[in-house]
Amino acid sequence: MTYKRSDRIADVIKEEISTMLVMAEIKDPRIGFVTITKVALSDDLRSAKVFFSVMGTEEERENSRLGLQSASGYIRHALIKRLKLKRTPEIIFKYDDSIEYSSHINEILKGLKSSEQ
């Protein structure tokens, strides 16, 4: 199975942004307990959609998104230094609700299982 270059770079970007969050390099107080779940990078490497999840309320999610978007310039600059790419993508943060959705499905299945007994 072969991977496109953009997929390999997307994986590296995901790891680098995750590291920045874990090491508290991004010091925006709006950013809560955020997990980077996926990076979708365009084939021409001009734009990257960074998907994240965060535990908390809708307001906390929006605050985290705003904090991440505000820090996107810093993140992009740090990626330029770390990855030494000819072109560093524009970063757009999007909330990933897949974990929340799978949790909801799990609760439904538990409810069905308990109602059978």
Backbone hydrogen bonds, N-H to C=O, Kabsch-Sander energy under -0.5 kcal/mol:
donor,donor_aa,acceptor,acceptor_aa,energy
8,R,4,K,-1.8
9,I,5,R,-2.5
10,A,6,S,-2.2
11,D,7,D,-1.9
12,V,8,R,-1.7
13,I,9,I,-2.7
14,K,10,A,-2.4
15,E,11,D,-2.0
16,E,12,V,-2.6
17,I,13,I,-2.7
18,S,14,K,-2.2
19,T,15,E,-2.3
20,M,16,E,-2.3
21,L,17,I,-2.0
22,V,18,S,-2.5
23,M,19,T,-2.8
24,A,21,L,-1.0
25,E,20,M,-2.5
26,I,20,M,-0.8
27,K,25,E,-0.7
31,I,28,D,-1.5
32,G,30,R,-0.6
34,V,32,G,-1.6
35,T,53,S,-2.8
37,T,35,T,-0.6
37,T,51,F,-2.2
38,K,51,F,-1.4
40,A,49,K,-2.9
41,L,39,V,-0.7
42,S,47,S,-2.5
45,L,42,S,-1.8
48,A,90,E,-3.0
49,K,40,A,-2.8
50,V,48,A,-0.7
50,V,92,I,-3.1
51,F,38,K,-3.0
51,F,49,K,-0.7
52,F,94,K,-2.1
53,S,35,T,-2.6
55,M,33,F,-1.0
61,R,57,T,-2.1
62,E,58,E,-2.3
63,N,59,E,-2.6
64,S,60,E,-2.3
65,R,61,R,-2.4
66,L,62,E,-2.6
67,G,63,N,-2.5
68,L,64,S,-2.8
69,Q,65,R,-2.8
70,S,66,L,-2.3
71,A,67,G,-1.6
72,S,69,Q,-1.0
75,I,71,A,-2.7
76,R,72,S,-2.7
77,H,73,G,-2.3
78,A,74,Y,-2.6
79,L,75,I,-2.4
80,I,76,R,-2.0
81,K,77,H,-1.7
82,R,78,A,-2.4
83,L,79,L,-2.9
84,K,80,I,-1.3
90,E,46,R,-2.9
92,I,48,A,-2.7
94,K,50,V,-2.5
96,D,52,F,-3.5
97,D,95,Y,-0.7
101,Y,97,D,-2.6
102,S,98,S,-2.5
103,S,99,I,-2.0
104,H,100,E,-2.0
105,I,101,Y,-2.3
106,N,102,S,-2.2
107,E,103,S,-2.1
108,I,104,H,-2.0
109,L,105,I,-2.4
110,K,106,N,-2.3
111,G,107,E,-2.3
112,L,108,I,-2.2
113,K,109,L,-2.3
114,S,110,K,-2.4
115,S,111,G,-1.7
116,E,112,L,-1.2
117,Q,113,K,-0.8
